[in-house]
């Protein structure tokens, strides 16, 4: 049983690490923009850190159910599938949050200049 849990924990941590690194890479790519670069890089580090901590906790929580299933190696597969599903949903939310931070950092486009009213200037 210890081997099964160790296998699950190892693969789960690899999934969390890969997705956290992908968040950092997306933040680095968004950080190349001169208008929103600083906000994107800072948000990417913050979001990836939060994602990693929540992801590690989720992997540990799902891993604690493996002994309850008592299915041997076959019990690792549903646990890994559920963890991957939850991590994927969290990844989508993390990237959406990163995009929202970048969108907020951009300045709104300037309004078109209005033409003066000729009747008002004649008076």
Buried (B, 14 or more C-beta within 10 A) or exposed (E): EEEBBEBBBEBBBEBBEEBBEBBBEBBEEBBEBEEBBEBBBBBBEBBBEBBBEBBBEBBBEBBEEBEEEEEEEEBBEBBBEEBBEBBEEBBEEBBEBBBEBBEEBEEEEEEEEEEEEEEEEEE
